[in-house]
Amino acid sequence: MATLPPRKNQTPTRICSSMKPHLTPLQTLLQMGFQKHRAEKALASTGNRGVQIASDWLLAHVNDATLDECAPREYIIYACPTGPFLQQLEEFWAKSRQMCGWNGAHNYVPHITLVSFFKAPDECSLQLSKALKQVVDMTGALLDRPIKLEPYMSQNFMGFFVAEDDANYLKRLALQYVKEVSNSIISDTYEQLDAIVACFPWCGAVSSGTRCIPRSSRSISLEPHVKSLHLTLAYQFPQAQFNALKSLVETLDASCASNWELRLYSRDPRLATKQVQKVVYPHNPHETDELELRIGDYIYLNSEGVDSSSDGWAEGISWLTGSTGHLPVNYTERTAESDAWTLHRVVQLSKSVASSLNSAEDLDIVDGRSISTEPEERQRELQQSTQHPEIIEGSSFEESEQSVEKYLRQTLQPCLELPSLQLQLNSHNLSHQHNPHTPTIEITTNMSSLSTSHSAASKNVDEIMVEPPVMQPPRPDDTLSVHSAEQEHVSQPTSSTPNRKVYIMRHGERVDFTFGTWIPYCFDEFGNYMRKDLNMPKVLPQRKHSPEGWQNDSPLTNVGLYQARLTGEALHEAQVQIDHVYCSPSYRCVQTCTSALEGLQLNGKHKIKLEPGLFEWMAWYPNGVPDFLTSSELTEAKYDIDLSYTPVQQTSELTAQLKESTEQFYTRNHEVLLQLLERTTGNLLIVAHATTLDTCSRQLTGGVARNTNELRQVIHKIPYCSLVTVEQQLDGVWKLVEPECLPVTHSKNPRFEWNALSTT
């Protein structure tokens, strides 16, 4: 599902949650001066996730010509698989698209349709979401076994049909939802409105202004999908692709389809006839009829217009702003239509199974309040669709590194292998996005797949099986071993020069991703910083351009500093030797590096060498290189910077690479690392960004640069302070090896409002 990227020029719209906490988000928006029908549209479009995201949406859509139109959103209900079966389907999706190109199934997430698209007024959005949970509560037992799926293949369709017993279970859910909506929304809401109109004729205009909803339009027509329930794998494909697709379908094992969830999505009605493209390169308009393109946006295009374009330009609609204009089509690439939908609610259908979405915690928050009723529905960490970093009040939307599918409702892939505890995390961005936020962890032996989001999430442990400890050979410095009888007869092979290693670490938790639009909230009119939360820095260093310089150069939270120090302490306990320290010039990386060195007990022993070539992908910075703190500013703030170091790549060189491709980005980071290795001997510590763990290791270990989609997926697997170790083998080949220290995992801790106790 899509997520709302930050606006280029953010407007301080934050409302302190301590002010009138008893007001609903709609009431708060009305007090802010927004018209009622606009406020309702904003809340519906953002999944009822609170005031902040709704007000941001309204400001982003200020030039949307349809903002005042009475065009109800379209809703749909899916049953979606999660866990191992979902991973199979995602791999099938990727392989079938790579081998055979696009077909109709690629336009949506893997699903079984339970209620087909229906239209509903914006004011009903919250009730539609709540009704989904009520339906599952009323119908009783959850699934405790796989849904039986029967494969079917023809010349124009491939998929699974749901066996009769399981289909009847799902159909009952669909029918009950239709009944619940009909009773609770259509009857109550509109009969009350009609009664008001009968008594007070001047209230006949349901909304203020000219936006009157005729009685004939104030109805919701739902149709449960009660025909043969099925999960589509491929359709609308050329007949020549049948054999290739058939061979891929035959590799799927539906016997593990035991984890399912209900999802309520909605979409902009303009999407019904459009093809969705996601922006891969930014574009600043040169003419008044051109559309600005920003990384993270989705564009609605007419497929006919794309095919018939003679110059590579087409007219499109921005999902981010609702604006219409012409754009270069080759600056975008096709993506699933469902990426641009809004996800309103996720309800589990399986016992003891957590949501596949890293924002599942947020999905259980509607209208800015938690509506969880089951103990197992634990809250976790949006635009994914959409949308934002955690914010101080209301909702939380997790961002991945600099907005690239902070849309982090994305599919999570296996990414980590632990030696004695093998973990499998069943999860679905974004953010997903990641998110993105509680997945289930199954810990078993001989399993090595871990799916996780870009940020830490709380976890439910189902089973733990620990392998027997591996016997280690005696160490030369072990007195008992050295003087044992066996040691006198059996000499252990040792190496006088241990293999060279590179330790690559991501920075810690960021202030902006944790608190949202924090700058106007934390700086007064004179530019003085004011701490507003214990997890915010007590003070900030002086910088030339403040506070605007912090916009793209965020500091760490106090938790972020602690994450970094913990990692350093673990490396120290593992007796890791560090000989050279390199760091991205981002302030968050400098802070992380300093705290890690403190944990390693190396502060004062190694100066930090700032290397601009390690900075992240410049395509995420269409407005130019961030205004980093200078070496003198960092030194004045007591950071131990190596002022004599000459970087491989100067900051000025990044300016010429604003439109670098993904491959160029990989090449830049890789070549910088090669230069650092050539200049030095011994072990290197590199502190930079989520992408750095892959861009500085992939080609070094013999891999090829990833494409944009693959990069977006891999960064979801790299939470704060992740550490990867690359070791040079005796034959000179570099290889990824298990890090010497444990990872850092923690649960989310939402903001506490003390006056909430007095209002309940």
N, C-alpha and C positions, 0 to 999 in steps of 0.2 A: 504494500500500500504506500502511496506517496506521502512525503513529508514536506512541510513548508520550510524551505531554506530561509536564512535571514535576509532581510532587505538590505540593499546596498547602503542606503542612508537610513539607519534605523531611527524611528521616532519614539521617544520615551513615552510608552503607553501604560507602563506598569502601575497597577493600583495596589497599594499596600493592603494585604489581606487583613490586617488588624482593623481596618476601617470598615465598619458596618459588616461584620462577618456573617450576619444573619441574612443578608441579601443573596438572592440567587444570582448566577451569572447574568441572566437576562435583565434583572432589575439593576444590576451594577452597570451594565452596558447602557441602559436607558438613562441612568444618572450621569453617565459620561457624555450624554448628548446624542448618542446614536438613535436613529429612528427605529421603531419597533420591528418593522419588517426586515430591515437590514440586520439588526441584531440577531433575529431568529435565523436568517439565512446564514450568517456567519457561524453561529453555534452549530447548525446542522451540517455545514460544510466542513467543519473541523471536528466532528464527532462529539460535540458537547464536552469538550475538555477544558472548559473554564474561560475566564475573562481574558487572560493575557493572549492566548492564541487566537481567540475570536477577534479581539481588537486589532491584533497584527494583521489578520486576514482582511479585515475591513479596510485598513489603511493600504494594504497591498493592492486591493481591488478598487481603489478610488476612481480609476479610469475604466472600469469594467462597464460597458454599455448596458449589460443585462442586470446590473445590480438591483434595479428597482422593478424588474419584471416579475410577474407572478408565475414563475416556472418551477413547479415542485420538483424536488430531487427524485431520482429513481433508486429504489432499494431492491436488494436481492439477498436471499439467504442460501448459503452454501454449507454443506458438511465437508470439512477438509481433513485429509489425513495428516498425521504428524509422525515423528519418529523415523524408524528405519525405512518404512514404506515410502514416506515422503522423500527421503534421500534417494531411494531408487528412482522415483518419478522425476526428481530434479535432474538426475544424471541422464535419464532417458530424454527429457526435454532438451538438454544441452546437446547430447549426441545426435538426436534426430534433427535438430536445427542445423548442426554443423554438417551432417552428411547429406541431408535432403532439402535444406532451406526451410523457410517459414511455412507453417500450415495453421489452420484455424485454431488448433488446440493451444498453440503458443501464445494466444491472445489473453489467456486467463491462468490463474493459479490452478493447480490440480484440485478438483472439486466434484461433488455431487450436488446438483441443483435441487433444492427442496421447495423453495418458493421463487417463482419467476419474477422478473422485474415488475415492480409496481410503483406507482407514484404516490407521494404523500406530501402534504404541506410541511413547511419547515418547522412549524410549531409542534408537530407530532414526532419529531425526531427522537426526543428523549424517551417518550413512551414506547416507541417502536423498539428501542434498545432494551428498556427494562422488561418488555414483554418476552424477549428471547430467553432471559434467565427464568422468568416465571413459568414458561412452558416446560423447561427441563425439570424444574422442581415439581410441577404437577404430574408429569408423566412417570416419575418414579425412577426405576432401576437404570443405572448406567451400564454401559457396555463393559463386560469383563472378558471378552474374547475378540478375536479378529472378525471383522465383517466379511462374510463369504462373498468373494467376487469371482465372477465367471468370465473368462476372456472371450472376446468376440472380434472377428476380423472379416472385413469385406473389402471390396475394391475402392470404397469411398469412406470407410469408417473403421477405426480400431479403438478398442476400449474394453472396459470391464462392466458387466451388468451385475447389479446387486441381487443376490439370491432372495427368494420370496420372503422368508421369515425376517431377514434383516431389512428388506425393502419395506415391509409392513411397519416395522418399528420406526423407520425414518419417515414414512408417510404419516404416521400418527403424530409425529412431532410437527410436521408441516401443517396438517389439518388443525391441530391444536393452536398453532401460532395464528393461523387465519382467524380462528374462532376468538382467540384472546384479543387480537387487534380489533376485530369487529365489535366485541363487547366493550372493551375499555376505551377505545379511541373513537370509533365511528359513532357509537351510540351516545356515550357520555359527553364527549367533547362537542359534537355538533348539535345534539339535542339541546344541550345547555345554551349554545350560541343561538339557536333558533328561538328558544324560550326568551332569551334576553331581547332579541329583536322584536318578538311579539309584544313584549311589555314596554320596551323603549325603542320605538321605531328609529329614533335618531342614531341608534347604535348599529344600524344596518350595515354600515361600512365596517367590516371586521377589522381592517387595519386603517390607520390614519392616511390622509392624503387621497390620492386617486387610485390607490392599490386596493380596490374592493374585490373580494372573492365571491363570485356568484354562488348561490346555493348549489347549483348543478355541478360546480367545480369542487365543492367542499366534500369530497367523498374519496375513499380509498378502496380501490378494487384489487384484491389479492387473489391469486390463483395458486393453490398448492400444486407442486409438480408431482402428480400422482400416476403418471404413466411409468413406463419401465425406467427405474432409476439406474443411472449409469455414470461412470467416470470416463470421460473421453481422453484418449491418448493421442489420436491424430484424426483429422478430417480435412476436407478441402485440399487434398494433396494429389499431384499428378499420378496417373496409374503406373507410370514407369518407376515410381518410388515404392511401390507396394512391397516388393521383396526385401528391400533394405529396411523398411520400417517394420515389416513382419519379423525379421531376425532380431531387431532390437526389442520388440514387444515380448518375444519368447524368452528373453533373459529376465523378465520381471517376475518376482515371486510375491504374489498377493497374500500368501499365508501369514505374513507378519503385519497385516493391516489391522492392528488392534487399537491404535490410538487415533481418536477422531475428536473433532470439535465443531461446534456450530459458529458460523460467523455471519454477522449482519454488515453488509457493505452498502454504500450508496455512491452514486456518481452524478456529476453535472449532466443535466439532460442534453447538453450540446455534444456530449461524448457519444451518444447513441449511434451517430452516423459517421463518426470520425475514426481515423487511425492515429495512434499515439506514438509520438517520437520523443525520445529524451535527448536533452542537450548534452553534447560531448565537447563542444568548443564554444567559448563565449563570443558574442558579437555585439558591438556598440553601433546603434543605428547611424547611418550617414544621411538618410533621407527621412522625411516626416512620416512616410508610410511604412517604414521598416520596423520590425519588432526586435526589441532587445532580447538577446539570448544570454541566459545565465546558467552556469553549471548547477544542476539540481532541479531545473525546471523541466516540465513536460509540455509538449506542444500538440494541440489537436489539429490534424491535417485532413483534408479530403484526399483519399487515395487517388481519385481521378486527377485531381490537380497536380499531385506529385508525378504521376505517370505522364501527363501531357505537358509538363513544364519544358519549355525549350531552352531556358537559360539556367536551370538548376534552382530557381527561386519559386516559392509557393506561399500562399496566404495561410496563416495559421493563427490559432488562439493559444495564448499563454495560460497554462494551468495556474501558474504562480500569481498572475495579476489579472487574468481575465481579459487582457487587452488583445486586440487583433492587429495583425500587420504582416508584411512580407518578410521572409527569412531565407537564407541559403540552406537548402535541405541537407547538403552534405555536412553541415555543422551539427546534425542530429543523427540518431540512429533509431530504428524501430524497436519498440519494447512492448510488453504486454499491456493491454488496455487497463487491466486491473491494477497496474502500478500507479495509475492516476486516480484510483478510487479512494474513498474515505472508509476506513474500518471503524465501525461504531462499537461493536461488542464481540467478544469471544467467550463462549460457554463450553466447558468440557463435556464430552459425551462418554469419556472413558474413565474408569476408576483409577485413582492415584496417578493420573497423567497430567503433567503441566502443559501449559500452552506452548505452541510452536513459535510464538512471536515474542521477540525480546522486549516488546513493549506491553506484555500481557498485564503488567500491573496497571498501566494506564488504561488498558481496555476494560478494566473493571472499575474505572472511575468515569462516571457520566455526570454531566451538569456540575463538574467540579467537585463531586463528592463520591466517596466509595459506596457502591451498592452491593458489595459482596455479602452473601448470606451463608455460604458454606465455609467451614473452617479450612478446607483444603484450597480455597481460593485466596491464595496469599498475594499480597501486592508486590509488584515488581516495577521495572523501569520502562519522543516521538519525535514527522512529516511524512517518515516517514513517512495511512498516508502520512506521514509527514512530518513531523513537523518540528519540533523545537527542542532545544536543550532543556534540561530540567529548569523550572522557573520557581520563583520564590513562593508563589501562592497558586493553588489549584492543581494544574496538571504537570506532568513531567514528560519531556520528550527528549530522548537521548540522541546526541549527535555523534557521528563518527568523525574522523579527522577532517576538519575544514569542509564540512557540508556535503561531501560526495556521497550520497545515499545515507544521509543522516536520516534519511528516508529509510531508516534502518529497519524497516520491516522487511528484512531480506532473509533468504534461506541460509541457514547456518550449516557449514560443511565440517567434516572431520578435520581436525587440525593439530592435534597434540598427542604425543605418546608418552605415557609414564611407565617406568620400569617395573615397579612392583604393584602399583595400583593402576589398573587399566580402567579408564572411565569412558562411558558413553553417555553423552548428553543429548536427549531427544529434544530438538528445538527447531524453529522455522526461520526484515527491512526492510526488511526495510527494507524500516528498519524498519529497512527495519530499522531494521533497524529497532538496527538494533537496537541494535539493538538489538545493540538496541540493548526486555528486560529481563514466572519462575519455572525454569525447565526442570525436567526430571533427570537425575544422574543415576545411571545403573553402573555399578562398579563391579566388574567381573574379571577373571583372569583371561589372558590371551585375547583381549579386545583392545583395540588401539584407536578408536575413533572418538573424538570429542568435538561436539558442536557447541559453540559458545558465541556470545555477542561481543561487541567492542567494549562493553562495560561490564563490571561485575554484577552477578545476579544471585539471588538467594536460591538454594537448591534443596531438593528433597532426595535423600539417600534411600534407595530401595534395598540395595544389597551390597555388602562389602565382602570381598574374598581377597585375602592377602597372600601373595606367594611367599614361600619360605625364603628367608634371607639368604643371599648369595654369599658364600664363604669368600672372604677377601684374602689374598696372599699377605704374608707378614710384611710390614713396612720396615725399611732399614732403620728408622728411628724408634721402632718399637722395642724397648729393652727386653721384654720377655721373649719376643720372637727372635731377636738377634742372638740371644744366649741359649736358646732352646737346643736340645739335641738334634732335632730335625733340621734346624737351621744350619748346624755345622756340616751336615751332609748334603743338604739340598740348597743350592744357591738360586735365588730368585733373579730372573733377568731384570735388569734395570736399565734405564736410559739416562745418560748424563745430561742430555739436552731434551727436555720435554717438548712435545709437539707445540707448535705455535698456534695461538688461539685469538679469535676476534670475538669480543662480547658486544652485542648490539642490543640496545635497550631503548624502549619507548619512554617518553616523559610520563609524569604522574597526572593526577586528576586536575583538570583545568577549571578556573573560576567561571569562564563564560559558558562552558558546557554544563556546569552545575547550577548556575544561577540565572542563566538567560541574559537578557539585556540589562547587565549590571552597571554599566558606566553611568547613565543618567541617574541611577538609583543610589550610587555610592560616591558621587562627586557633587559638591555644592557649586553654586554659581561662580565661585572664585577658583574652582579647580582643585579644591582641597578634598582629599580622599577621606571617606568616613566608612568604617567597618560596620556592616549590617548583619553579620552572622559569624558565629564562632569559627566556622570553617573558612572564612575569608581571611586574607592576610591582615595582620595588625597594621602594618605600614607598607607602603610601596616605595621603591627607589625613585629619586628624582630623574625625570627624563625631559628632553627638550620639548617634545610635543606631547603635552598631557592636558586632558585625559585621552584625546583622540588617538594617541599612539598606542594605547592599550587595546584598541578595537580589534586589530589583527595580530596582537602580540600579548596574549593573555598570560597572567601569572598563574601559579599553581594555587590550589586550595591547601589548607593545612593538612588535610588527609593526603593530598598528593605528595607533600614533602615527607610525610611519614611513610608512604608507600616506597618512596625512593630510598629512604634511610633503611627500612626493613630489608630491601633487596641488597643494599650494600653490606649490611651486617651478615646476611646469609652468605654472601660471597666471601666475606672475611672468615667466617666460621669454616667454610670449605677450603680455606687457605689458597684462594685464587690470587695469582700474581698479576698485577697490572703494571705495564711499563710505559704506556702512552695513553693520553686521554684526549679525545676529540669530541666536539659538540656542535650541534646546529646553533646558529646565532639566536634562535627564538628564546625569549626569556624563560619560558616554561622548561626548556631543555637545559638551560644554564642552571636553573634552580634544582632540577632533577639530578643533574651531574654533581653539583655541590653536595647535595644530601646523600647521594650514593657514595661519594668519596668519604664523607664523614662516617658512614656506616662501615666502609672498608678500612677506616682509620688511616686514610691516606691524605686527608686534608692538610695542606701545607707541604706535602711531599711531591705532588703532581700538579702542575698548573694546567688550566683548561685551555685547549687550543680551539678557537672558534673557526669552524669550517663552513662557510656559506654554501659550498657545493653539496652539503648534506641536507640542505633544506628540502621541504616537501615539494610536491608537484605544482609547478607554476600555473598550470591551467586552473587551479583553484583560486588564483589571485589575479583576476582580470584587471584590477585597478592598479596593479603594480606590486613590487616587493614591499612587504611590511616595513615599517619604520622601526628597525631594531634599536635596542639600546646600544650605544657606542661602547667600545672597550673602556674608555675613561669613565663613562657613567657606571658601568658594571664594577670597575675597580673602586670607584668612590663608594659604591654600595657594599664593599667588602667581599666581592667575588674574586677568586684567585685566577685571573685571566693571564695567559701568556702573551704579553704585549710584543714579544719579539717574533712571534710565529707569523710566517708568510703562508696564507692559505693557498690551496690548490686552485680554488676558484674564488674570485672576488665577488662581493655583493653586487657590484655594478654589472657583472657578467650575467647575473640572473635576470636583469631587466630585459635583456635581448632574447630571453627564452620564455616570455609570457605565454606563447602559444605552443609550447613544446608538447609533442605527442607523448603517449604513454611510453612508447619505446624509447624516445629521447630522454624521458625522465629516468627510466631504468639505466640507460647508458650513462647519463650524467653521474648518478650515485655510484654506479659500478666503477667507472673510470677514476672517480675521486678516491674510492677505497683502494684501488690498485696503486695509485700514486702514494697513498699513505703507507701501504705495505712496503713499497719500494724504498721509501725514505727511512724506514725504521727497522728495528729488529725487536723481538719480544712480543708480548701480548698487547692488544689494543682494546680499549673500552670506548665505544661510540655511543653517545646518547643523542637521540634525535626523535623521529616521529614513528607512527604506526607503520607507515609504508616502508620506512628504512629497514625494518627487520627483513623485508622481502627483497627490496631493491638492492641492498648491499650484500645479500647472501645468494640470491637465486642464480645469477650468472657466474658468480664465484664458484659455485658448486656444480656448474655444468648445465644449468637450466637455461631456458630462453625467456626473454622479457614477456611478461603477461600483457594481454590486451586490457582495454579499459574495464570491461565487465569482470574479468578475472581479478583485476586489482581491487575493484569495489567489493568483491566477495571476500578476498583474503583479509582486508583490513578489519572486517567484522570479527575476525578471530583473534585480534590482537588488542587486548584490554590494556589499561594503564600499567606502566612499569613492566610490561612483558619483556622477557630477556631471551635472546637466542644466542647460541654458541656455535661458531664455525671453527673447525679444527683442521689444520694442515697435516695430512697423513705423511708417512715416511716416503711415499712415492711422489710427494709434492701436490697431490690432489686434495682439494678442500672439501670437507664434508660437514653437514649439520650433525651435531651430536647433542646428547642430553645435557641441559644446563646443570651446573653444580648446585644450584639452589632451587628451592621450591617456588612455585608461583604464588602470587598474592590474590586471594579471593575474599570478597566481603559482600555483605548485603546492603541494600539501599536503606538510607535513613532519611525519610522525608522531613520537611520542616514542621516544627511544632508551633502551634499558635495557642498561647496560654488561655486566651479568652474564649477558645472554643468550648471549654468546660462550662462556661457560664451561659452558653446559648443552647445547651442540650439537656 
